[in-house]
Structures are given as structure tokens and as C-alpha cells.
């Protein structure tokens, strides 16, 4: 596990395409946003890299201030592992990296929303806490 570099965008792109179910990522927009996210101090983009397989997964997390938690909390927006690397510890290692980063940011907790991977998150110590609601404002 390591922080993503700008050059990693080419290898993260196919994983991001697989992650998306509600939106269709556009490559030029992805490239711009990836570069922005990698440069931000309040955001973690980390990749799992295998010497023979290349980048096999990524995690995108951010930290933001809250009033109720007396400070920052962390949110995992995306976690994606290539199908060939699933059930090999890559996802757990990426989440460990996100948790370590969140602790270093002083976050009171780390959270995420999922519909497809609840069993995975429960297996690594997460508990269901609230329902997730959304309203699409701009669907490109």
C-alpha cells in the first residue's frame, strides 16, 4: 500500500470504471479529478501494488470537520479491488491504510456507505450505523 502518484491514474482508471454503477466515468474528467485528489492534503488516494500484477486496488477517503464529533471525521468514498485480487487481503490492507491515515488526521471515526460489501466491512470490524440517502443533483 502506498499513496497514489499522478502517474497511477492510468492504472486506477479501469478500477474506477468497474466501481461505478450509477454513473459513467469520463476519462478526461477522471484525469483532472484524480490529479486534484492526489494533491489534496484532506484526501487520501492510496493504491495496492503487486510486483507482477501492477495496481490491484485503490481507496479514496477524505476528512472533514464536524460539529457533533468535536472535530474531524473520515469518510471512505471508494474502495475497489480488481476481481483477480479479491479475497487476498488487498481490500483489508487498503482499509487499514485509510484507518491509519484517518487517525493521523485526528478523525474521531471513519465511515462509508455500501450496498454490495457489507459482509466484508463487518468482517474487518465495521458496524452498520445509519441508512444512506442520496439525491442526484447533476447526472452527466
VENWOWO-V800454 format. One line per field, one symbol per residue. burial: + if it has 24 or more other ideal C-beta (glycine too) atoms within 12 Angstrom, else -. A space follows every 50 residues. Layout:
# VENWOWO-V800454
burial: ???
This chain:
# VENWOWO-V800454
burial: +-++---++-++++++--+-----+----+--++--++----+++++++- ----+++++++++--------+++++++++++--+----++++++++++- ++--+-+-++++-+--+---+--+-+--------------
